[in-house]
Amino acid sequence: MIVIAHVSDLHIDSGQRSVERARAVMTYLEDLPYDLDAVLVTGDIADHGLPSEYEQVGRLLASRHPVLVCPGNHDERAAFRTHLLGLPSAPGPVNQVHHAPGLVLALCDSSVPGKDHGHLDDETLAWLDDVLTDTTAPVLVAFHHPPATLNMPYVDGIRLFDEHRLAELAARHPHLTAFLTGHAHTPAATTFAGRPLLVAPGVVSTSRLPWEHRAHPHDHVHLDLPPALAFHVLDEERRLTTHYRSVAM
């Protein structure tokens, strides 16, 4: 049995609120009586993409579990690459692959520099095609922006676009098991390209759904709800189950 903790949207800034919420989640994961196969963080790691924010994130995400991160629209590629991943400066998207026993995690960069919506460019899609071609193990594909509408107008307006290109790639690789994303700041489960599309809750805040009360038209998030995360469990039959958990502050 493979167990992956999936968190998203830390939005670490210079204040203490985001730090305390991220620390509560990581403390919860560190206290588990089980060694996770990975802790996956799907973007918006830093709120402004500053080197100091990534240095803070590096301290917060220190863990006995393997920690994997990909960028979101609030992240800045160069600072993300050098100050969080410790990699040399380089142009282009930040794509990474993680091989675990019985599983491959492909982390794609869906960010568009200077924009809020998402897009997987030709380089990323070619890279993902190679990752999928090189293995017969189940592959979980992770990135920040959901490639399908979630019936949340504010989020749907800045989701991943040109998603048909990803769907065409998925059709060639039946062992692509699921898509894991963030960005929406709410736990959600739907489908895309015939696979589960599983959206992690937000750590820093929780989005208001269109049918929930709001104080004014731009009151998009709950700030008083606790941070939350998802657990994805892949069993011996390659069946994927997702559990969502809130974390007490």
C-alpha positions, 0 to 999 in steps of 0.5 A: 500500500502506497500512501501520499499526503497531498497539500497545496497553497501554503502562500508563505509570506512575511507574516506568521499566519501562513507559517503557523498553518503550514507548521500545523500541517507538517507537525501532524504529518511528522507525528503520524505512526506511519512512514509516508511514501511522499508529501506532495505540495502542488504549488503556490508555495510562496505568496510573492515568489521571494527568496526569503519566502522560499528559505522559510518554506525550506525550513517548514517542509523539512521532514522525515518523509520525502517532500516533493514540490511543484510551482503555482501561479504565485511562485517565481521559477528562478527563485523556486529553483534556486532557493527551494530546490537548490538547483542551478539557475536555468530557463524554462519550466520546473519539471521533476520526476520521483520514482518510488517502489511501485509508483512514479510521480511526475510533477509538471510546471503549469505556471505561466510567468506573470499570469494566474491561469495555467498552461502546460507548454510543449517542453513540459508535455514532451517531458511528461510523454517521455516519463510515461513512456519509460515506465509501466508502473502507475503514474500520478501526474501532479501540477497546480492548476486543475484542467477541468472546471470545478463549478467555481467561477472565480477558480474556473476563470484561471484554471489550466487551459489548452487541456485537450493537449494533456487529454490526448497525451493521457489517451496514449498512456493507460497507466496514467492513474490520476491527476493531482492539483491544487489552486482551488483552495478546496477539497474536490474530486472529479474526472479529467480524460477518464481519470480521477482529478483530485484537488487538494484543500488549501492550507492558507485558506478555504475557498467559498463555494458559489452557494455559500454565504459571503459578506460581499461579492469579492469575499472569496475565501474562508479564513477561519476554517482549519488547514486541510490535506488529502491522503491518496492511497494506492493499493495492490490492485492499483485502486486509488482511494482519497481521504481528506483531513482537516488539521487542528490549529 
